[in-house]
Amino acid sequence: MSTATAMPAGRLWSAYFREIRCEFLKSWRTPAFAVPTLFFPVMFYVLFGIFLGSMRGNADQALITFANFGVFGAMGPGLFGFGVSLAIEREQGLLTLKQALPQPPGAYLLARACMAMLFVAVISVLLTVMAVTLGEVPLTFGQMTQLFFIDTLGALPFCAIGMYMGSLVSGQASPAIINFVFLPMAFLSGLFIPLQVMPVMLQKLAPVFPAYHQSQLALATVGRGNADDAGMHVAVLAGVTLLFFLLAVKRMHGSGFRLLGAHPKRALGTAAVVAAGLVALSFSGVFGGKSTESEDANAATGAGSAATDTPAPSVEAGPPAGVPAPPEGLIANFDAGSAQSPYGIGIQANGDQFQGGKSTASQQLVEGGANGSKGALEITGEVRPGTQYPSAGAFFFPEGPPTEGLMDYTKKKTLSFYARGDGKQYTVLVLSGTPVRMPPLMLGFTASPEWQKHEFQIENLGAADWQRVRLIGWMQTTQGAFQFQLDDIRLE
């Protein structure tokens, strides 16, 4: 490509803008690219996040899948829109033609990247509309804005990877090769299945993929991940972008394509400065951040298993129902000076030490329960970094031994309890099913300073297998100290 040093600034920017506009319109008017790119993430979110999430009583799944499918939507335009098109145009000689045109340096690459980010922006808006309207996901304007920028800018690492792959493979082979990278990366990064239910080897492999790091940023934004690691995740994404961009430029230049003009060092230096700026912004707290909500589906699952070191049995076919729940609806009211319950194992406080974490929890009986009753159970502790999904709280096992016994609550209609505490958000966890249903049922509640009754209608909570309940827990997943009290816990 020819340089544009002699062009006036107005004409220079106009040339860049026109190239971006033409590139976007070309992709927009290509149904084979535009339709699956725009609607596959939305379709998957409606299926997994809404039909199998919020509509079955699992609002937390709707939120987690919303964050993850935003990342999934950022992958496609970068990998396919950049990689496949580059491979085809390189093979057909269109890149050679573009080098003869009077374009400013880097206009072709900039237009491709902007096209991908514009498609991701449309996907992010569509997902947000679905989440807020159909999924009834409680998102603040700040969270929606942060997720929009995380998704949109998150297309750049995949653009760089797609650019490098497009420089290596033929146009005919590029769709299959890129699919071979695209789908395994999405799966192994935890976008479809929570990482904690995967084998340990795959969990350790996840940080290799940029989609994992972008997913962690998105989850932290909605309060489902560790916001303290946001700087590290952005640094990895910036590093991946710069690395594959440099590899692709070197490969293309070796083949005779000067996509950055006659003086590529200036453009490469600019790219390095931009990457360094993104890293600096990440450590300043611009990306990610702690949410006002604390429910974490993955942390909830981890806490349920951390409460005991006995794994749940697996039944291959025809799993039996649990022991029928006693007619009495009371689980615990603590008026007798004990945390025991009329059946099952009483309420037990647990941290996440079994997972190798450092979170702690303890409990004590206190005077003055709800509605003037004699006593209540106070749970205090601290959620600390140390495991992928730190959490702590108190748990009830209806039919011991812990998480092995199954209780059949299908004749019950309402789960209720009183709570008060430090004003923070907490999570009710219901672990159920044979094998254990993943993700489990998570219900949010606020431990306000005054006693407040919380009721949940079981018929609206289809995310749990109420015929085979293993554990009911009340837990905190946001890092820091916590304190709350429980009283008059019932399933009736």
C-alpha positions as CSV (number, residue, x, y, z in Angstrom):
1,M,0.0,0.0,0.0
2,S,1.2,3.5,-0.6
3,T,1.8,5.9,2.2
4,A,-0.4,8.9,3.0
5,T,2.1,11.3,4.5
6,A,1.3,13.9,1.8
7,M,-2.4,13.8,2.3
8,P,-4.1,16.5,4.3
9,A,-5.4,15.4,7.7
10,G,-9.1,15.7,6.6
11,R,-8.6,13.5,3.6
12,L,-6.6,11.0,5.6
13,W,-9.3,10.5,8.2
14,S,-11.9,10.5,5.5
15,A,-10.0,7.6,3.7
16,Y,-9.9,5.6,6.9
17,F,-13.6,6.2,7.6
18,R,-14.7,5.3,4.1
19,E,-12.7,2.0,4.2
20,I,-14.3,1.1,7.6
21,R,-17.7,1.9,6.2
22,C,-17.2,-0.2,3.1
23,E,-15.9,-3.1,5.1
24,F,-18.8,-3.0,7.4
25,L,-21.4,-2.8,4.7
26,K,-19.7,-5.6,2.7
27,S,-20.0,-7.9,5.8
28,W,-23.5,-6.7,6.7
29,R,-24.7,-7.5,3.2
30,T,-23.3,-11.0,3.3
31,P,-26.0,-13.1,5.0
32,A,-23.8,-16.2,5.2
33,F,-21.6,-14.2,7.6
34,A,-23.9,-11.7,9.2
35,V,-26.9,-13.9,10.2
36,P,-25.0,-16.7,12.1
37,T,-22.5,-14.1,13.6
38,L,-25.3,-11.9,15.0
39,F,-27.9,-14.4,16.0
40,F,-26.1,-17.6,17.2
41,P,-25.0,-16.0,20.5
42,V,-28.5,-14.5,21.1
43,M,-30.1,-17.8,20.2
44,F,-27.9,-19.8,22.6
45,Y,-28.5,-17.2,25.3
46,V,-32.2,-17.5,25.0
47,L,-32.0,-21.3,25.2
48,F,-29.5,-21.7,28.0
49,G,-29.9,-18.5,29.9
50,I,-33.6,-17.8,29.7
51,F,-35.5,-21.1,28.9
52,L,-33.2,-23.2,31.1
53,G,-32.3,-20.4,33.5
54,S,-34.6,-17.6,34.5
55,M,-37.8,-19.3,33.3
56,R,-37.0,-22.3,35.5
57,G,-36.3,-20.2,38.6
58,N,-32.5,-19.9,38.2
59,A,-32.0,-16.2,37.7
60,D,-28.3,-16.6,38.5
61,Q,-27.8,-18.8,35.5
62,A,-29.4,-16.2,33.3
63,L,-26.8,-13.6,34.5
64,I,-23.8,-15.9,34.2
65,T,-24.7,-17.1,30.7
66,F,-25.4,-13.4,29.7
67,A,-21.8,-12.5,30.7
68,N,-20.3,-15.6,29.0
69,F,-22.3,-15.4,25.8
70,G,-21.2,-11.8,25.4
71,V,-17.6,-13.2,25.2
72,F,-18.8,-15.9,22.8
73,G,-20.3,-13.2,20.6
74,A,-17.0,-11.4,20.6
75,M,-15.1,-14.4,19.3
76,G,-16.9,-15.0,16.0
77,P,-16.5,-11.7,14.3
78,G,-12.8,-11.5,15.1
79,L,-11.9,-15.1,14.1
80,F,-14.2,-15.5,11.1
81,G,-14.6,-11.9,9.9
82,F,-10.9,-11.4,10.0
83,G,-9.3,-14.8,9.5
84,V,-11.5,-16.4,6.8
85,S,-11.8,-13.2,4.8
86,L,-8.1,-12.5,4.9
87,A,-7.3,-16.0,3.8
88,I,-9.7,-15.8,0.9
89,E,-8.7,-12.4,-0.3
90,R,-5.0,-13.2,0.0
91,E,-5.5,-16.3,-2.1
92,Q,-7.6,-14.6,-4.7
93,G,-5.1,-11.7,-5.1
94,L,-7.3,-9.0,-3.7
95,L,-4.6,-8.0,-1.2
96,T,-2.2,-7.5,-4.0
97,L,-4.7,-5.2,-5.7
98,K,-5.2,-3.2,-2.5
99,Q,-1.5,-2.6,-2.2
100,A,-1.6,-0.8,-5.5
101,L,-4.5,1.5,-4.3
102,P,-3.7,4.9,-2.8
103,Q,-4.8,3.9,0.7
104,P,-3.3,5.3,3.9
105,P,-1.2,2.7,5.8
106,G,-3.0,0.1,7.8
107,A,-6.4,1.1,6.4
108,Y,-7.3,-2.5,5.5
109,L,-6.4,-3.9,8.9
110,L,-8.1,-1.0,10.8
111,A,-11.3,-1.5,8.7
112,R,-11.3,-5.2,9.5
113,A,-10.9,-4.7,13.2
114,C,-13.6,-1.9,13.3
115,M,-16.0,-4.1,11.4
116,A,-15.5,-6.9,13.9
117,M,-16.0,-4.5,16.9
118,L,-19.2,-3.0,15.3
119,F,-20.7,-6.5,14.9
120,V,-19.8,-7.3,18.5
121,A,-21.4,-4.1,19.6
122,V,-24.6,-5.1,17.9
123,I,-24.4,-8.5,19.5
124,S,-23.8,-7.0,23.0
125,V,-26.9,-4.7,22.6
126,L,-29.1,-7.6,21.5
127,L,-27.9,-9.8,24.4
128,T,-28.5,-6.9,26.9
129,V,-32.1,-6.4,25.6
130,M,-32.8,-10.1,25.9
131,A,-31.3,-10.3,29.4
132,V,-33.2,-7.3,30.7
133,T,-36.6,-8.0,29.1
134,L,-37.0,-11.7,28.8
135,G,-34.5,-12.8,31.5
136,E,-35.3,-10.1,34.0
137,V,-31.6,-9.9,34.9
138,P,-30.9,-7.1,37.4
139,L,-28.3,-5.1,35.7
140,T,-27.3,-1.6,36.5
141,F,-26.5,1.0,33.8
142,G,-22.8,0.9,34.9
143,Q,-22.7,-2.9,34.5
144,M,-24.3,-2.8,31.1
145,T,-21.8,-0.1,30.0
146,Q,-18.8,-2.0,31.3
147,L,-19.9,-5.2,29.6
148,F,-20.5,-3.4,26.3
149,F,-16.9,-2.2,26.3
150,I,-15.4,-5.5,27.5
151,D,-17.2,-7.3,24.7
152,T,-16.5,-4.8,22.0
153,L,-12.8,-4.3,22.8
154,G,-12.6,-8.0,23.6
155,A,-12.9,-8.7,19.8
156,L,-9.3,-7.4,19.3
157,P,-7.5,-10.5,20.6
158,F,-9.6,-12.7,18.3
159,C,-9.0,-10.4,15.4
160,A,-5.2,-10.8,15.9
161,I,-5.6,-14.6,16.2
162,G,-7.8,-14.7,13.1
163,M,-5.3,-12.4,11.2
164,Y,-2.5,-14.8,12.0
165,M,-4.5,-17.9,11.0
166,G,-5.6,-16.2,7.8
167,S,-2.0,-15.6,6.9
168,L,-1.2,-19.3,7.3
169,V,-4.0,-21.3,5.8
170,S,-5.7,-21.4,2.4
171,G,-9.1,-19.7,1.8
172,Q,-10.8,-23.1,1.3
173,A,-9.4,-24.6,4.5
174,S,-9.8,-21.5,6.7
175,P,-13.4,-22.0,7.9
176,A,-12.7,-25.6,9.1
177,I,-9.4,-24.7,10.7
178,I,-10.8,-21.6,12.5
179,N,-13.8,-23.7,13.7
180,F,-11.3,-26.2,15.1
181,V,-10.0,-23.3,17.3
182,F,-13.2,-21.4,17.9
183,L,-15.4,-24.2,19.4
184,P,-12.8,-25.9,21.7
185,M,-11.7,-22.5,23.0
186,A,-15.2,-21.6,23.9
187,F,-15.8,-24.9,25.6
188,L,-12.5,-25.0,27.5
189,S,-12.8,-21.4,28.6
190,G,-16.0,-22.2,30.6
191,L,-18.4,-20.4,28.4
192,F,-20.9,-23.3,28.1
193,I,-20.1,-25.5,31.1
194,P,-18.8,-24.2,34.5
195,L,-15.1,-24.9,34.9
196,Q,-15.4,-26.4,38.3
197,V,-17.4,-29.4,37.0
198,M,-14.7,-30.2,34.5
199,P,-11.6,-32.4,35.2
200,V,-8.8,-30.6,37.1
201,M,-6.6,-30.9,34.0
202,L,-9.0,-28.9,31.9
203,Q,-9.4,-26.3,34.7
204,K,-5.7,-25.7,34.7
205,L,-5.7,-25.5,30.9
206,A,-8.4,-22.7,30.8
207,P,-6.0,-19.7,31.5
208,V,-4.2,-20.5,28.3
209,F,-7.1,-19.2,26.2
210,P,-7.9,-15.5,25.8
211,A,-11.7,-16.3,26.0
212,Y,-11.2,-17.4,29.6
213,H,-9.6,-14.1,30.6
214,Q,-12.3,-12.1,28.9
215,S,-15.0,-14.2,30.6
216,Q,-13.4,-13.6,34.0
217,L,-13.6,-9.8,33.3
218,A,-17.3,-10.1,32.3
219,L,-18.1,-12.2,35.4
220,A,-16.3,-9.8,37.7
221,T,-18.4,-7.0,36.3
222,V,-21.6,-8.6,37.3
223,G,-20.3,-9.8,40.7
224,R,-19.6,-13.4,39.7
225,G,-15.8,-13.3,39.6
226,N,-12.7,-11.9,41.3
227,A,-12.5,-8.2,40.4
228,D,-9.0,-8.0,42.0
229,D,-7.5,-9.9,39.0
230,A,-8.9,-7.6,36.3
231,G,-5.5,-6.1,35.7
232,M,-3.9,-9.4,35.1
233,H,-6.7,-10.5,32.7
234,V,-6.5,-7.3,30.6
235,A,-2.7,-7.7,30.5
236,V,-3.0,-11.2,29.1
237,L,-5.5,-10.1,26.5
238,A,-3.4,-7.1,25.5
239,G,-0.3,-9.4,25.3
240,V,-2.2,-12.0,23.1
241,T,-3.4,-9.3,20.8
242,L,0.1,-7.8,20.3
243,L,1.8,-11.2,20.0
244,F,-0.5,-12.6,17.2
245,F,-0.6,-9.2,15.5
246,L,3.2,-9.1,15.3
247,L,3.3,-12.7,14.1
248,A,0.7,-12.1,11.4
249,V,2.5,-8.9,10.2
250,K,5.8,-10.7,10.0
251,R,4.2,-13.6,8.1
252,M,2.4,-11.3,5.7
253,H,5.5,-9.1,5.1
254,G,7.5,-12.3,4.4
255,S,4.9,-13.1,1.7
256,G,5.3,-9.6,0.1
257,F,2.2,-7.9,1.6
258,R,2.9,-4.5,3.1
259,L,-0.3,-4.0,5.0
260,L,1.2,-1.3,7.2
261,G,2.7,0.7,4.4
262,A,6.4,1.3,3.7
263,H,7.2,2.2,7.3
264,P,5.5,-0.4,9.5
265,K,7.6,0.3,12.6
266,R,5.5,3.4,13.3
267,A,2.3,1.4,13.2
268,L,3.8,-1.4,15.3
269,G,4.9,1.2,17.9
270,T,1.5,2.6,18.0
271,A,0.0,-0.8,18.6
272,A,2.4,-1.4,21.5
273,V,1.5,1.9,23.1
274,V,-2.2,1.1,22.8
275,A,-1.7,-2.3,24.4
276,A,0.3,-0.7,27.2
277,G,-2.4,1.9,27.7
278,L,-5.1,-0.8,28.0
279,V,-3.0,-2.6,30.7
280,A,-2.6,0.7,32.6
281,L,-6.3,1.4,32.5
282,S,-7.1,-2.1,33.7
283,F,-4.9,-1.7,36.8
284,S,-6.6,1.6,37.5
285,G,-10.0,-0.2,37.8
286,V,-11.7,1.0,34.6
287,F,-12.4,-2.6,33.4
288,G,-14.3,-5.0,35.6
289,G,-15.2,-4.0,39.1
290,K,-17.1,-5.2,42.1
291,S,-20.9,-5.4,41.7
292,T,-23.4,-4.6,44.4
293,E,-24.6,-8.2,44.0
294,S,-22.8,-11.2,45.3
295,E,-24.4,-14.3,44.0
296,D,-22.0,-16.5,42.1
297,A,-23.2,-19.6,40.4
298,N,-19.8,-21.1,40.2
299,A,-18.9,-20.1,43.7
300,A,-22.1,-21.4,45.0
301,T,-21.4,-24.8,43.5
302,G,-17.9,-24.8,45.0
303,A,-19.2,-23.9,48.4
304,G,-21.7,-26.7,48.3
305,S,-19.0,-29.3,47.6
306,A,-16.6,-27.6,50.1
307,A,-19.0,-28.1,52.9
308,T,-18.0,-31.8,52.9
309,D,-15.2,-34.0,51.6
310,T,-17.5,-36.8,50.6
311,P,-18.4,-36.9,46.9
312,A,-21.9,-37.5,45.8
313,P,-22.6,-41.0,44.3
314,S,-23.4,-41.3,40.6
315,V,-26.3,-43.4,39.4
316,E,-26.2,-44.5,35.8
317,A,-29.9,-45.2,35.2
318,G,-33.2,-44.9,37.1
319,P,-32.0,-42.8,40.1
320,P,-34.2,-43.4,43.1
321,A,-36.1,-40.6,44.7
322,G,-35.0,-39.3,48.1
323,V,-36.5,-40.1,51.5
324,P,-39.9,-38.4,51.8
325,A,-39.6,-35.2,53.8
326,P,-41.3,-35.3,57.3
327,P,-44.7,-33.7,57.5
328,E,-43.4,-31.0,59.8
329,G,-42.2,-28.0,57.8
330,L,-39.8,-26.6,60.4
331,I,-36.1,-27.1,59.7
332,A,-34.7,-24.9,62.5
333,N,-35.8,-22.1,64.8
334,F,-32.9,-22.2,67.4
335,D,-35.1,-21.5,70.4
336,A,-34.0,-24.6,72.2
337,G,-30.3,-23.3,72.3
338,S,-29.1,-25.6,69.5
339,A,-28.4,-25.5,65.8
340,Q,-29.8,-29.0,65.3
341,S,-32.9,-29.7,63.3
342,P,-35.8,-32.1,63.7
343,Y,-34.3,-34.2,60.9
344,G,-31.1,-34.5,59.0
345,I,-27.8,-32.9,60.0
346,G,-28.2,-29.5,61.6
347,I,-26.9,-26.2,60.3
348,Q,-23.1,-26.2,59.8
349,A,-20.8,-23.3,59.0
350,N,-18.1,-23.9,56.4
351,G,-15.6,-22.1,54.4
352,D,-13.8,-23.2,51.2
353,Q,-10.7,-24.8,52.8
354,F,-11.6,-28.2,51.2
355,Q,-11.1,-26.6,47.8
356,G,-7.7,-25.2,48.9
357,G,-9.2,-21.8,49.7
358,K,-8.8,-19.5,52.7
359,S,-12.4,-18.4,53.3
360,T,-13.7,-19.0,56.8
361,A,-17.1,-19.2,58.5
362,S,-18.2,-19.8,62.1
363,Q,-21.6,-19.8,63.8
364,Q,-23.0,-19.1,67.3
365,L,-26.4,-19.0,68.9
366,V,-27.6,-15.5,69.8
367,E,-30.5,-14.2,71.8
368,G,-33.4,-12.4,70.2
369,G,-34.8,-14.0,67.1
370,A,-37.4,-13.0,64.6
371,N,-40.9,-11.9,65.8
372,G,-39.6,-11.9,69.4
373,S,-38.5,-15.5,69.5
374,K,-35.8,-16.6,72.0
375,G,-32.8,-17.2,69.7
376,A,-31.3,-17.1,66.2
377,L,-28.2,-18.4,64.5
378,E,-25.4,-15.9,63.7
379,I,-22.9,-16.8,60.9
380,T,-19.8,-14.7,60.6
381,G,-16.7,-15.1,58.5
382,E,-14.5,-13.7,55.7
383,V,-14.4,-14.6,52.1
384,R,-10.7,-14.5,51.0
385,P,-8.9,-15.1,47.7
386,G,-7.2,-18.4,47.4
387,T,-9.4,-20.5,45.1
388,Q,-11.1,-19.8,41.8
389,Y,-14.5,-19.3,43.4
390,P,-14.1,-18.3,47.1
391,S,-17.2,-18.6,49.3
392,A,-18.3,-19.3,52.9
393,G,-21.6,-19.7,54.7
394,A,-23.9,-22.2,56.6
395,F,-25.4,-25.4,55.2
396,F,-28.1,-27.9,56.0
397,F,-28.0,-31.5,55.0
398,P,-31.5,-32.9,55.1
399,E,-30.5,-36.6,54.9
400,G,-27.0,-37.5,56.0
401,P,-24.2,-38.3,55.4
402,P,-23.5,-34.8,53.9
403,T,-24.5,-34.4,50.2
404,E,-24.9,-38.2,49.9
405,G,-28.4,-38.4,51.4
406,L,-31.4,-37.4,49.3
407,M,-34.6,-35.8,50.5
408,D,-37.8,-35.7,48.6
409,Y,-39.5,-32.2,49.0
410,T,-42.0,-32.5,46.1
411,K,-44.9,-32.3,48.5
412,K,-43.7,-29.0,49.9
413,K,-44.7,-25.7,48.4
414,T,-42.6,-22.9,50.1
415,L,-39.1,-22.4,51.3
416,S,-39.0,-19.5,53.8
417,F,-36.7,-18.1,56.5
418,Y,-36.0,-14.9,58.4
419,A,-32.7,-13.1,58.0
420,R,-30.9,-9.9,59.1
421,G,-27.3,-8.8,59.0
422,D,-24.9,-6.4,57.5
423,G,-27.0,-5.3,54.5
424,K,-25.1,-7.3,52.0
425,Q,-26.4,-9.6,49.3
426,Y,-26.3,-13.4,50.0
427,T,-27.2,-16.5,48.1
428,V,-29.5,-19.5,48.9
429,L,-28.0,-22.6,47.3
430,V,-30.0,-25.8,46.6
431,L,-27.8,-28.7,45.6
432,S,-29.8,-31.5,44.1
433,G,-30.2,-34.3,41.6
434,T,-28.5,-37.7,40.8
435,P,-26.0,-37.0,39.4
436,V,-25.7,-33.5,40.9
437,R,-27.5,-31.0,38.7
438,M,-25.2,-28.3,37.4
439,P,-25.5,-25.4,37.8
440,P,-27.4,-25.6,41.1
441,L,-30.3,-23.4,42.1
442,M,-29.2,-20.0,43.4
443,L,-31.6,-17.5,45.0
444,G,-30.5,-14.0,46.0
445,F,-31.5,-12.3,49.2
446,T,-30.4,-9.2,51.2
447,A,-29.6,-9.5,54.9
448,S,-31.0,-6.1,55.9
449,P,-30.3,-4.7,59.4
450,E,-33.9,-5.6,60.6
451,W,-35.5,-9.0,60.5
452,Q,-37.1,-9.7,57.1
453,K,-38.9,-12.8,55.9
454,H,-37.8,-14.3,52.6
455,E,-40.2,-16.7,50.8
456,F,-39.7,-18.7,47.6
457,Q,-42.4,-20.8,45.9
458,I,-41.0,-24.2,44.9
459,E,-43.3,-24.5,41.9
460,N,-41.4,-21.5,40.3
461,L,-38.0,-23.0,41.0
462,G,-37.6,-25.7,38.4
463,A,-33.8,-25.4,38.3
464,A,-33.7,-27.7,41.3
465,D,-34.6,-31.4,41.5
466,W,-36.9,-31.2,44.5
467,Q,-37.2,-35.0,44.5
468,R,-33.5,-35.4,45.3
469,V,-32.3,-32.5,47.5
470,R,-28.8,-32.9,48.9
471,L,-28.1,-29.6,50.5
472,I,-29.5,-26.2,51.3
473,G,-27.1,-23.4,52.0
474,W,-26.9,-19.7,52.8
475,M,-23.6,-18.2,51.7
476,Q,-21.5,-15.2,50.8
477,T,-19.3,-15.1,47.7
478,T,-18.1,-11.5,47.7
479,Q,-14.7,-11.0,49.2
480,G,-14.5,-9.4,52.6
481,A,-16.0,-9.9,56.1
482,F,-19.6,-10.8,56.5
483,Q,-22.2,-11.3,59.2
484,F,-25.8,-12.4,59.1
485,Q,-28.4,-14.2,61.2
486,L,-31.0,-16.8,60.4
487,D,-34.2,-17.8,62.1
488,D,-37.4,-19.9,61.6
489,I,-36.2,-21.8,58.5
490,R,-39.1,-23.8,56.9
491,L,-39.9,-25.9,53.9
492,E,-43.7,-26.5,54.1
